């Protein structure tokens, strides 16, 4: 097994990878429902359906699996959205569909916000890495769209954080707290803001 201090031990076999993922998915549910300080390793292994000793094959502590979980969730949400955006015609369409997909993901993973919020205090480096990786990929996508002429020129670094910030709080309001509104309704309103701005029409 390879060792990464932020992710735990990386299995070399498909079986090991499957077991490690079972532990991470169980940790997602446990930490998401009860919070970092209330969860024990026994809770995670019980939920994963594995022996306690198996946990230590992949992680050295509760802190290590939590840190790994932050990276795991960050990768999952980014790849889950990216895989579903392959056929969008342009950047503005990608913005709208990407927001809808983010809301759908959060609705299926209600513990995401609690995990990321606690990471600021439990695993600050993983917390920072989550947002900087997201923003970095976002900036690259905006830069590429700018080169294609799909969006105007601007400070893409600032734009990436601003748009990402909107998505974070929209997910909190319309996915974690209340999931009644259709994602399309939310994304349409946001795209009106992004594409048209806040100025009075015709001004």
MARBA-3410 file (N, C-alpha, C, O; in Angstrom, 1 decimal):
203
0.8,-1.2,0.0,0.0,0.0,0.0,0.9,1.2,0.0,1.9,1.3,0.6 ~ 0.4,2.3,-0.7,1.1,3.6,-0.7,0.5,4.4,0.4,-0.6,4.2,0.8 ~ 1.3,5.3,1.0,0.9,6.1,2.1,0.9,7.5,1.7,1.8,8.1,1.2 ~ -0.3,8.2,2.0,-0.5,9.6,1.8,-1.0,10.1,3.1,-2.1,9.7,3.5 ~ -0.3,11.1,3.7,-0.7,11.5,5.0,-2.0,12.2,5.1,-2.6,12.3,6.1
-2.5,12.6,3.9,-3.8,13.3,3.9,-4.9,12.4,3.5,-6.1,12.7,3.8 ~ -4.6,11.2,2.9,-5.7,10.3,2.5,-5.7,9.0,3.1,-6.5,8.1,2.8 ~ -4.7,8.7,4.0,-4.6,7.3,4.5,-3.8,6.4,3.6,-3.1,6.9,2.7 ~ -4.0,5.1,3.7,-3.3,4.2,2.9,-4.0,3.8,1.7,-5.2,3.6,1.7 ~ -3.4,3.9,0.5,-4.0,3.6,-0.8,-3.9,2.2,-1.1,-2.7,1.7,-1.3
-5.0,1.4,-1.2,-4.9,0.0,-1.6,-4.4,-0.2,-3.0,-4.6,0.6,-3.9 ~ -3.7,-1.4,-3.2,-3.2,-1.7,-4.5,-4.1,-2.7,-5.3,-4.0,-2.8,-6.5 ~ -5.1,-3.3,-4.5,-6.0,-4.2,-5.2,-7.4,-3.7,-5.3,-7.8,-2.8,-4.5 ~ -8.2,-4.2,-6.2,-9.5,-3.8,-6.4,-10.4,-4.1,-5.1,-11.2,-3.3,-4.7 ~ -10.1,-5.2,-4.5,-10.8,-5.6,-3.3,-10.5,-4.6,-2.2,-11.4,-4.2,-1.4
-9.2,-4.2,-2.0,-8.8,-3.3,-1.0,-9.5,-1.9,-1.2,-9.9,-1.3,-0.3 ~ -9.5,-1.5,-2.5,-10.1,-0.2,-2.8,-11.6,-0.2,-2.5,-12.1,0.8,-2.0 ~ -12.3,-1.3,-2.7,-13.7,-1.5,-2.4,-13.9,-1.4,-0.9,-14.9,-0.7,-0.5 ~ -13.1,-2.0,-0.1,-13.2,-2.0,1.3,-13.0,-0.6,1.8,-13.7,-0.1,2.7 ~ -11.9,0.1,1.3,-11.6,1.4,1.7,-12.8,2.4,1.4,-13.1,3.2,2.2
-13.4,2.2,0.2,-14.5,3.0,-0.2,-15.7,2.8,0.7,-16.5,3.7,1.1 ~ -15.9,1.5,1.1,-17.0,1.2,2.1,-16.8,2.0,3.4,-17.8,2.5,3.9 ~ -15.6,2.1,3.8,-15.3,2.8,5.1,-15.6,4.3,4.9,-16.1,4.9,5.8 ~ -15.2,4.8,3.8,-15.4,6.3,3.5,-16.9,6.6,3.4,-17.3,7.6,3.9 ~ -17.6,5.7,2.7,-19.0,6.0,2.6,-19.8,5.9,3.9,-20.7,6.6,4.2
-19.3,4.9,4.7,-19.9,4.8,6.1,-19.5,6.1,6.9,-20.3,6.6,7.7 ~ -18.3,6.5,6.7,-17.8,7.7,7.5,-18.6,8.9,7.0,-19.0,9.8,7.8 ~ -18.9,9.0,5.7,-19.8,10.1,5.2,-21.1,10.2,6.0,-21.5,11.3,6.4 ~ -21.7,9.0,6.1,-23.0,9.0,6.8,-22.9,9.3,8.2,-23.7,10.1,8.8 ~ -21.9,8.7,8.9,-21.8,8.9,10.3,-21.4,10.4,10.7,-22.1,11.0,11.5
-20.4,10.9,10.0,-20.0,12.3,10.3,-21.1,13.3,9.8,-21.3,14.3,10.5 ~ -21.7,13.0,8.7,-22.8,13.8,8.2,-24.0,13.9,9.2,-24.6,14.9,9.3 ~ -24.3,12.8,9.8,-25.5,12.7,10.7,-25.2,13.2,12.1,-26.0,13.9,12.7 ~ -24.0,12.9,12.6,-23.7,13.1,14.0,-22.6,14.1,14.3,-22.5,14.5,15.4 ~ -21.8,14.4,13.3,-20.7,15.3,13.6,-19.4,14.6,14.0,-19.5,13.5,14.5
-18.3,15.2,13.8,-17.0,14.6,14.0,-16.8,14.1,15.4,-16.4,13.0,15.7 ~ -17.1,15.0,16.4,-16.8,14.7,17.8,-17.7,13.6,18.4,-17.3,12.9,19.4 ~ -18.9,13.3,17.8,-19.8,12.3,18.4,-19.6,10.9,17.8,-20.1,10.0,18.3 ~ -18.8,10.8,16.7,-18.6,9.6,16.0,-17.3,8.9,16.5,-16.3,9.5,16.7 ~ -17.5,7.6,16.7,-16.3,6.7,17.0,-16.0,5.8,15.9,-16.8,5.6,15.0
-14.8,5.3,15.9,-14.3,4.3,14.8,-15.3,3.1,14.8,-15.6,2.6,13.7 ~ -15.7,2.7,16.0,-16.7,1.6,16.0,-17.9,1.9,15.2,-18.5,1.0,14.5 ~ -18.4,3.1,15.3,-19.6,3.5,14.5,-19.4,3.4,13.0,-20.3,2.9,12.3 ~ -18.2,3.7,12.6,-17.9,3.7,11.2,-17.8,2.2,10.7,-18.3,1.9,9.7 ~ -17.1,1.4,11.4,-16.9,0.0,11.0,-18.2,-0.8,11.1,-18.5,-1.6,10.2
-19.0,-0.5,12.1,-20.3,-1.1,12.2,-21.2,-0.8,11.0,-21.8,-1.7,10.4 ~ -21.2,0.5,10.6,-22.0,0.9,9.4,-21.4,0.3,8.1,-22.2,0.0,7.2 ~ -20.1,0.2,8.1,-19.5,-0.3,6.9,-19.6,-1.8,6.8,-19.4,-2.4,5.7 ~ -19.9,-2.5,7.9,-20.0,-3.9,8.0,-18.6,-4.6,7.9,-18.5,-5.7,7.3 ~ -17.6,-4.0,8.5,-16.3,-4.6,8.5,-15.8,-4.7,9.9,-16.3,-4.0,10.8
-14.8,-5.5,10.2,-14.2,-5.7,11.5,-13.4,-4.4,11.9,-12.9,-3.7,11.0 ~ -13.3,-4.2,13.2,-12.6,-3.0,13.7,-11.1,-3.0,13.2,-10.6,-2.0,12.8 ~ -10.5,-4.2,13.2,-9.1,-4.3,12.7,-8.9,-3.9,11.3,-7.9,-3.4,10.9 ~ -10.0,-4.1,10.5,-9.9,-3.7,9.1,-9.7,-2.2,8.9,-9.0,-1.7,8.0 ~ -10.3,-1.4,9.8,-10.2,0.0,9.7,-8.7,0.4,9.7,-8.3,1.3,8.9
-7.9,-0.2,10.6,-6.5,0.2,10.7,-5.6,-0.3,9.6,-4.5,0.1,9.5 ~ -6.2,-1.1,8.7,-5.4,-1.4,7.5,-5.4,-0.2,6.6,-4.4,-0.1,5.8 ~ -6.4,0.6,6.7,-6.5,1.7,5.7,-6.3,3.1,6.4,-5.9,4.1,5.7 ~ -6.6,3.2,7.7,-6.5,4.5,8.3,-6.0,4.3,9.7,-6.2,3.3,10.4 ~ -5.2,5.3,10.2,-4.6,5.2,11.5,-5.4,5.8,12.6,-5.2,5.4,13.8
-6.4,6.6,12.3,-7.2,7.3,13.3,-8.5,7.8,12.8,-8.7,7.9,11.5 ~ -9.4,8.3,13.7,-10.6,8.9,13.2,-10.3,10.2,12.5,-10.9,10.6,11.5 ~ -9.3,10.9,12.9,-8.9,12.2,12.3,-8.4,11.9,10.9,-8.7,12.7,10.0 ~ -7.7,10.8,10.7,-7.2,10.5,9.3,-8.3,10.2,8.4,-8.3,10.6,7.2 ~ -9.2,9.4,8.8,-10.3,9.1,7.9,-11.2,10.3,7.6,-11.7,10.4,6.5
-11.3,11.2,8.6,-12.1,12.4,8.3,-11.4,13.3,7.3,-12.0,13.8,6.4 ~ -10.1,13.4,7.4,-9.3,14.2,6.5,-9.4,13.6,5.1,-9.6,14.3,4.1 ~ -9.3,12.2,5.0,-9.5,11.5,3.7,-10.9,11.7,3.2,-11.0,11.9,2.0 ~ -11.9,11.7,4.1,-13.2,11.9,3.6,-13.5,13.3,3.0,-14.2,13.3,2.0 ~ -12.9,14.3,3.5,-13.0,15.6,2.9,-12.5,15.6,1.4,-13.2,16.1,0.5
-11.3,15.0,1.2,-10.8,14.9,-0.1,-11.6,14.0,-1.0,-11.8,14.3,-2.2 ~ -12.1,12.9,-0.4,-13.0,12.0,-1.2,-14.3,12.7,-1.6,-14.7,12.5,-2.8 ~ -14.9,13.4,-0.7,-16.2,14.1,-1.1,-15.9,15.2,-2.1,-16.7,15.4,-3.0 ~ -14.8,15.9,-2.0,-14.4,17.0,-2.9,-14.3,16.4,-4.3,-14.8,17.0,-5.3 ~ -13.5,15.3,-4.4,-13.3,14.7,-5.7,-14.6,14.1,-6.3,-14.8,14.2,-7.5
-15.4,13.6,-5.4,-16.7,13.0,-5.9,-17.6,14.1,-6.5,-18.2,13.9,-7.6 ~ -17.8,15.2,-5.8,-18.7,16.2,-6.3,-18.2,16.8,-7.6,-19.0,17.0,-8.5 ~ -16.9,17.0,-7.7,-16.3,17.6,-8.9,-16.4,16.6,-10.1,-16.8,17.1,-11.2 ~ -16.1,15.4,-9.9,-16.1,14.4,-11.0,-17.6,14.1,-11.4,-17.9,13.9,-12.5 ~ -18.5,14.0,-10.4,-19.9,13.7,-10.6,-20.5,14.8,-11.5,-21.3,14.5,-12.5
-20.1,16.1,-11.3,-20.7,17.1,-12.1,-20.0,17.1,-13.5,-20.6,17.2,-14.5 ~ -18.6,17.0,-13.5,-17.9,17.0,-14.8,-18.3,16.0,-15.8,-18.4,16.2,-17.0 ~ -18.6,14.8,-15.2,-19.0,13.7,-16.1,-20.3,13.9,-16.8,-20.6,13.4,-17.8 ~ -21.2,14.8,-16.2,-22.5,15.0,-16.7,-22.6,16.3,-17.5,-23.6,16.7,-18.0 ~ -21.4,17.0,-17.7,-21.4,18.2,-18.5,-20.7,18.0,-19.8,-20.4,19.0,-20.5
-20.4,16.8,-20.2,-19.6,16.6,-21.4,-20.3,17.1,-22.7,-19.7,17.4,-23.7 ~ -21.7,17.1,-22.7,-22.4,17.4,-23.9,-23.0,18.8,-23.9,-23.7,19.2,-24.8 ~ -22.6,19.7,-22.9,-23.2,21.0,-22.9,-22.6,21.8,-24.1,-21.4,21.7,-24.4 ~ -23.4,22.7,-24.7,-22.9,23.4,-25.9,-21.9,24.5,-25.6,-21.1,24.8,-26.5 ~ -22.0,25.2,-24.5,-21.1,26.3,-24.2,-21.0,26.6,-22.7,-21.6,25.9,-21.9
-20.2,27.6,-22.3,-20.0,27.8,-20.9,-21.2,28.3,-20.1,-21.4,27.8,-19.0 ~ -22.0,29.1,-20.7,-23.2,29.5,-20.0,-24.2,28.4,-19.7,-24.8,28.3,-18.7 ~ -24.3,27.5,-20.7,-25.1,26.3,-20.5,-24.5,25.4,-19.4,-25.2,24.8,-18.6 ~ -23.1,25.4,-19.4,-22.5,24.6,-18.4,-22.7,25.1,-17.0,-22.8,24.4,-16.0 ~ -22.7,26.5,-16.9,-23.0,27.1,-15.6,-24.3,26.7,-15.1,-24.5,26.4,-13.9
-25.3,26.8,-16.0,-26.7,26.5,-15.5,-26.8,25.0,-15.2,-27.4,24.7,-14.1 ~ -26.4,24.2,-16.0,-26.5,22.7,-15.8,-25.6,22.3,-14.6,-26.0,21.5,-13.8 ~ -24.5,22.9,-14.4,-23.6,22.6,-13.3,-24.2,22.9,-12.0,-24.1,22.1,-11.0 ~ -24.9,24.0,-11.9,-25.6,24.4,-10.7,-26.7,23.4,-10.3,-26.9,23.0,-9.2 ~ -27.5,23.0,-11.4,-28.5,22.0,-11.1,-27.9,20.7,-10.6,-28.5,20.1,-9.7
-26.8,20.3,-11.2,-26.2,19.0,-10.8,-25.7,19.2,-9.4,-25.7,18.2,-8.6 ~ -25.1,20.3,-9.0,-24.6,20.5,-7.6,-25.8,20.4,-6.6,-25.6,19.7,-5.6 ~ -26.9,21.0,-6.9,-28.0,20.9,-6.0,-28.5,19.5,-5.9,-28.9,19.0,-4.8 ~ -28.5,18.8,-7.0,-28.9,17.4,-7.0,-28.0,16.5,-6.2,-28.4,15.7,-5.4 ~ -26.7,16.8,-6.3,-25.7,16.0,-5.5,-25.9,16.3,-4.0,-25.9,15.3,-3.2
-26.0,17.5,-3.6,-26.2,17.9,-2.2,-27.5,17.2,-1.7,-27.5,16.8,-0.5 ~ -28.5,17.2,-2.4,-29.8,16.6,-2.0,-29.6,15.1,-1.7,-30.3,14.5,-0.9 ~ -28.7,14.5,-2.4,-28.4,13.0,-2.2,-27.3,12.8,-1.2,-27.2,11.7,-0.7 ~ -26.6,13.9,-0.8,-25.5,13.8,0.2,-25.7,14.9,1.2,-24.9,15.9,1.2 ~ -26.7,14.8,2.0,-27.1,15.9,2.9,-26.0,16.2,4.0,-26.0,17.3,4.5
-25.1,15.2,4.2,-24.1,15.5,5.2,-22.9,16.3,4.7,-22.0,16.6,5.5 ~ -22.9,16.6,3.4,-21.7,17.3,2.8,-21.4,18.6,3.5,-20.2,18.8,3.8 ~ -22.4,19.4,3.7,-22.1,20.7,4.3,-21.6,20.6,5.8,-20.7,21.3,6.1 ~ -22.1,19.7,6.5,-21.6,19.5,7.9,-20.2,19.0,7.9,-19.3,19.5,8.7 ~ -19.8,18.1,7.0,-18.5,17.6,6.9,-17.5,18.7,6.5,-16.5,18.8,7.2
-17.8,19.4,5.5,-16.9,20.5,5.0,-16.8,21.6,6.1,-15.7,22.1,6.3 ~ -17.9,21.9,6.7,-17.9,23.0,7.8,-17.0,22.6,8.9,-16.2,23.4,9.4 ~ -17.1,21.3,9.4,-16.3,20.9,10.5,-14.8,20.8,10.1,-14.0,20.9,10.9 ~ -14.6,20.5,8.8,-13.2,20.4,8.3,-12.4,21.7,8.6,-11.2,21.6,8.7 ~ -13.1,22.8,8.6,-12.4,24.1,8.8,-11.6,24.0,10.1,-10.6,24.7,10.3
-12.2,23.3,11.1,-11.6,23.3,12.4,-10.9,21.9,12.7,-9.9,21.9,13.5 ~ -11.3,20.9,12.1,-10.7,19.5,12.4,-9.6,19.2,11.4,-8.6,18.6,11.8 ~ -9.7,19.7,10.2,-8.7,19.4,9.1,-8.6,20.6,8.2,-9.0,20.5,7.0 ~ -8.0,21.6,8.7,-8.1,22.9,8.0,-7.4,22.9,6.6,-7.9,23.5,5.7 ~ -6.3,22.1,6.6,-5.6,22.0,5.3,-6.5,21.3,4.2,-6.5,21.7,3.1
-7.2,20.3,4.6,-8.2,19.6,3.7,-9.3,20.6,3.3,-9.8,20.5,2.2 ~ -9.8,21.4,4.3,-10.8,22.4,4.0,-10.4,23.4,3.0,-11.1,23.6,2.0 ~ -9.2,23.9,3.1,-8.7,24.9,2.2,-8.5,24.2,0.8,-8.8,24.8,-0.2 ~ -7.9,23.0,0.8,-7.7,22.3,-0.4,-9.0,22.0,-1.2,-9.0,22.1,-2.4 ~ -10.1,21.7,-0.5,-11.4,21.5,-1.1,-11.8,22.7,-1.9,-12.1,22.5,-3.1
-11.7,23.8,-1.4,-12.2,25.0,-2.1,-11.2,25.5,-3.1,-11.6,26.0,-4.2 ~ -9.9,25.4,-2.8,-8.9,25.9,-3.8,-8.9,25.0,-5.0,-8.7,25.5,-6.2 ~ -9.1,23.7,-4.9,-9.1,22.8,-6.0,-10.3,23.1,-6.9,-10.3,23.1,-8.1 ~ -11.5,23.3,-6.2,-12.7,23.6,-6.9,-12.5,24.9,-7.7,-12.9,24.9,-8.9 ~ -12.0,25.9,-7.0,-11.9,27.2,-7.7,-10.8,27.2,-8.8,-11.0,27.8,-9.8
-9.8,26.4,-8.6,-8.8,26.3,-9.6,-9.3,25.7,-10.9,-9.0,26.2,-12.0 ~ -10.0,24.6,-10.8,-10.7,24.0,-11.9,-11.7,24.9,-12.6,-11.8,25.0,-13.8 ~ -12.4,25.6,-11.8,-13.4,26.6,-12.3,-12.7,27.7,-13.1,-13.2,28.0,-14.2 ~ -11.6,28.2,-12.6,-10.9,29.3,-13.3,-10.4,28.8,-14.6,-10.5,29.5,-15.6 ~ -9.9,27.6,-14.7,-9.4,27.0,-15.9,-10.5,26.9,-16.9,-10.3,27.2,-18.1
-11.7,26.5,-16.5,-12.8,26.4,-17.4,-13.3,27.7,-17.9,-13.6,27.8,-19.1 ~ -13.3,28.7,-17.0,-13.6,30.1,-17.5,-12.6,30.6,-18.5,-13.0,31.3,-19.5 ~ -11.3,30.4,-18.2,-10.3,30.9,-19.1,-10.4,30.2,-20.5,-10.3,30.9,-21.5 ~ -10.7,28.9,-20.5,-10.9,28.2,-21.8,-12.1,28.8,-22.5,-12.1,28.9,-23.7 ~ -13.2,29.0,-21.8,-14.4,29.6,-22.4,-14.1,31.0,-22.9,-14.7,31.4,-24.0
-13.3,31.8,-22.2,-13.0,33.1,-22.7,-12.2,33.0,-24.0,-12.4,33.8,-24.9 ~ -11.2,32.1,-24.1,-10.5,31.9,-25.3,-11.4,31.5,-26.5,-11.1,31.8,-27.6 ~ -12.4,30.8,-26.2,-13.3,30.3,-27.3,-14.4,31.4,-27.6,-15.1,31.3,-28.6 ~ -14.3,32.5,-26.9,-15.3,33.6,-27.1,-16.7,33.3,-26.6,-17.6,34.0,-27.0 ~ -16.8,32.4,-25.7,-18.1,32.1,-25.1,-18.5,33.0,-24.0,-19.7,33.2,-23.7
-17.6,33.6,-23.3,-17.8,34.6,-22.3,-16.9,35.8,-22.5,-15.9,35.6,-23.2 ~ -17.2,36.9,-21.8,-16.3,38.0,-22.0,-15.0,37.9,-21.2,-14.8,37.0,-20.4 ~ -14.1,38.9,-21.4,-12.9,38.9,-20.6,-13.2,39.5,-19.2,-14.1,40.3,-19.0 ~ -12.4,39.0,-18.3,-12.6,39.5,-16.9,-11.5,38.9,-16.0,-10.6,38.1,-16.4 ~ -11.7,39.1,-14.7,-10.8,38.6,-13.7,-11.4,37.2,-13.4,-12.2,37.0,-12.5
-10.9,36.1,-14.1,-11.5,34.8,-13.9,-11.2,34.2,-12.6,-12.0,33.4,-12.1 ~ -10.1,34.6,-11.9,-9.9,34.2,-10.5,-11.0,34.7,-9.6,-11.5,33.9,-8.8 ~ -11.3,35.9,-9.7,-12.4,36.5,-8.9,-13.7,35.9,-9.3,-14.5,35.5,-8.4 ~ -14.0,35.8,-10.6,-15.2,35.2,-11.0,-15.4,33.8,-10.5,-16.5,33.5,-10.1 ~ -14.4,33.0,-10.5,-14.5,31.6,-10.1,-15.0,31.5,-8.6,-15.8,30.7,-8.3
-14.3,32.4,-7.8,-14.7,32.3,-6.3,-16.1,32.9,-6.1,-16.8,32.4,-5.3 ~ -16.5,33.9,-6.9,-17.8,34.6,-6.7,-18.9,33.6,-7.1,-19.9,33.5,-6.4 ~ -18.7,33.0,-8.3,-19.8,32.0,-8.7,-19.8,30.8,-7.8,-20.9,30.3,-7.5 ~ -18.7,30.3,-7.4,-18.6,29.2,-6.5,-19.3,29.6,-5.2,-20.0,28.8,-4.6 ~ -19.1,30.8,-4.7,-19.7,31.3,-3.5,-21.2,31.2,-3.6,-21.9,30.8,-2.6
-21.7,31.7,-4.7,-23.2,31.6,-4.9,-23.7,30.2,-4.8,-24.7,29.9,-4.2 ~ -23.0,29.3,-5.5,-23.4,27.9,-5.5,-23.4,27.3,-4.1,-24.3,26.5,-3.7 ~ -22.4,27.6,-3.3,-22.3,27.1,-1.9,-23.5,27.5,-1.1,-24.1,26.6,-0.5 ~ -23.9,28.8,-1.2,-25.1,29.2,-0.4,-26.4,28.8,-1.0,-27.4,28.6,-0.3 ~ -26.4,28.7,-2.3,-27.7,28.1,-2.9,-27.9,26.7,-2.5,-29.0,26.3,-2.3
-26.8,25.9,-2.5,-26.9,24.5,-2.0,-27.3,24.4,-0.6,-28.1,23.6,-0.3 ~ -26.9,25.3,0.2,-27.3,25.4,1.6,-28.8,25.6,1.7,-29.5,24.9,2.5 ~ -29.2,26.6,1.0,-30.6,27.1,1.1,-31.6,26.1,0.4,-32.6,25.8,0.9 ~ -31.2,25.7,-0.8,-32.2,25.0,-1.7,-31.9,23.5,-1.8,-32.5,22.8,-2.7 ~ -30.9,23.0,-1.0,-30.6,21.5,-1.1,-30.6,20.9,0.3,-31.2,19.9,0.6
-29.8,21.5,1.2,-29.7,21.0,2.5,-30.9,21.4,3.4,-31.5,20.5,4.0 ~ -31.2,22.7,3.4,-32.3,23.1,4.3,-33.7,22.8,3.7,-34.6,22.4,4.4 ~ -33.8,23.0,2.4,-35.1,22.9,1.8,-34.9,22.4,0.3,-34.3,23.1,-0.5 ~ -35.4,21.2,0.0,-35.2,20.7,-1.3,-36.5,20.6,-2.1,-36.7,19.8,-3.0 ~ -37.4,21.5,-1.9,-38.7,21.5,-2.6,-38.6,22.2,-4.0,-39.2,21.7,-4.9
-37.9,23.3,-4.1,-37.8,24.0,-5.4,-37.1,23.1,-6.4,-36.1,22.4,-6.1 ~ -37.5,23.2,-7.6,-36.8,22.4,-8.7,-35.5,23.1,-9.0,-35.4,24.3,-9.2 ~ -34.4,22.3,-9.2,-33.1,22.9,-9.5,-33.1,23.7,-10.7,-32.4,24.7,-10.8 ~ -34.0,23.4,-11.7,-34.0,24.2,-12.9,-34.5,25.6,-12.6,-34.1,26.6,-13.2 ~ -35.5,25.7,-11.7,-36.0,27.1,-11.3,-34.9,27.9,-10.7,-34.8,29.1,-11.0
-34.1,27.3,-9.8,-33.0,28.0,-9.2,-32.0,28.4,-10.2,-31.5,29.5,-10.2 ~ -31.6,27.5,-11.0,-30.5,27.8,-12.0,-30.9,28.8,-13.0,-30.1,29.6,-13.4 ~ -32.2,28.9,-13.4,-32.6,29.9,-14.3,-32.5,31.3,-13.7,-32.1,32.2,-14.4 ~ -32.9,31.4,-12.5,-32.8,32.7,-11.8,-31.3,33.1,-11.7,-31.0,34.3,-11.8 ~ -30.5,32.2,-11.3,-29.0,32.5,-11.2,-28.4,32.9,-12.5,-27.6,33.8,-12.6
-28.8,32.2,-13.6,-28.3,32.5,-14.9,-28.7,33.9,-15.4,-28.0,34.6,-16.1 ~ -29.9,34.3,-15.0,-30.3,35.7,-15.3,-29.4,36.7,-14.7,-29.1,37.7,-15.3 ~ -29.0,36.4,-13.4,-28.0,37.3,-12.7,-26.7,37.2,-13.4,-26.1,38.3,-13.6 ~ -26.2,36.0,-13.7,-24.8,35.9,-14.3,-24.7,36.5,-15.7,-23.8,37.2,-16.0 ~ -25.7,36.2,-16.5,-25.7,36.6,-17.9,-26.1,38.1,-18.1,-25.6,38.8,-19.0
-27.0,38.6,-17.2,-27.6,39.9,-17.4,-27.2,41.0,-16.4,-27.3,42.2,-16.6 ~ -26.7,40.5,-15.2,-26.3,41.4,-14.2,-27.5,41.9,-13.4,-28.6,41.5,-13.6 ~ -27.2,42.9,-12.5,-28.2,43.4,-11.6,-28.8,44.7,-12.0,-29.7,45.2,-11.4 ~ -28.2,45.3,-13.0,-28.7,46.6,-13.4,-30.1,46.6,-14.0,-30.5,45.5,-14.5 ~ -30.8,47.7,-13.9,-32.1,47.7,-14.4,-32.1,47.5,-15.9,-31.2,48.0,-16.6
-33.0,46.7,-16.4,-33.1,46.5,-17.9,-33.2,47.7,-18.7,-34.1,48.6,-18.4 ~ -32.3,47.9,-19.6,-32.3,49.1,-20.5,-31.5,50.2,-20.0,-31.4,51.3,-20.6 ~ -31.0,50.1,-18.7,-30.2,51.2,-18.2,-28.8,51.2,-18.8,-28.0,52.1,-18.5
END
